[in-house]
């Protein structure tokens, strides 16, 4: 069993809070089942093509 440091736990908790806050601010909280992960290169390609557009609800 790997031991993790208090610093690692605090870093994880801080990162989790940042992600939670971003999901809530963009209206994505509670929608994890419908959010598809995209590789960063693929996302950049779609932005260049104009395929990805911000959808504000």
N, C-alpha and C positions, 0 to 999 in steps of 0.2 A: 504494500500500500504506500503510495507516494504521499509524503507530507507536503503541505503547502504552507507558505509563510503568511503571517498576518498581512503583510504588504500585498501579497497576491490576492488575498480575500478582499482587501479594501479596493484594489484596482478593479477586480471583477465587479464588485458592488457599484463602483463609480461608473464603469462602462455600462452596466445594466441600466442604471438610472438615466444615463445619457440616451441610450436607445429607447427606453420607455418614454422619455420626454419628447423625443423626436417623433415617435409613432403617434403620440397623443396630439402633438402640435400640427401634424399633417393629416389628422383624421383617420389614421390607419390602425389605431388601437383596437384590438379584438378581431382583426381581420387576417391573422397570420395564416389561416387555412387557404386563403385565396391569393396570397402574395407569393409570386414565383421568384426565386433567386436568379439573377443573371450575372454572368461573368463580366467583370469590368470592361474587358475589351469588346464584348458583344454590346454592352450598354452604350459605350462610346460610339460604336459603329451605327447603332440605331439613332443616336442623337444627331450624328452627322447627316444621315439620310433624312432626318426630319420625322422619323416614325414615332419617336417618343415626344409627347407633348404634355405639359402640365395640365392636369384636370383639377380644376378648383370647383368644389361643390358648395 
